């Protein structure tokens, strides 16, 4: 399987295009021939990351890198950052404003879902400095 890298720009507050990058990532992995379970795990993380950029981040991007034994997502945004990473990793913790909750978002499951589906999740964020996520999936073995 060849090495592949693709970049997907994410626009803040653009709910009309929200989810397009994660669908393209899903299609790319399907075309390459990854197992459905691998595609599902990566797609969940890509979608959650994409929605976090749309709702909370500034301009951002997701970089998909595919290697024979590993898939990674690097998620970068120049938004306000995550003030309390430990709290944000707790299921149900949310800073979503009421208008996002009315649209069905902001349940506080984004980062917990990413942590659950990734083999490795590294979060770097500082107030007013944006956020960098490195999400890794080992595809030479599948988790049970």
Secondary structure as UniProt FT lines:
FT   STRAND          4..10
FT   TURN            12..13
FT   TURN            15..19
FT   HELIX           20..32
FT   HELIX           36..56
FT   STRAND          60..67
FT   TURN            68..69
FT   STRAND          70..77
FT   HELIX           85..88
FT   TURN            91..92
FT   HELIX           98..102
FT   TURN            103..104
FT   HELIX           110..117
FT   STRAND          120..125
FT   TURN            127..128
FT   STRAND          131..138
//
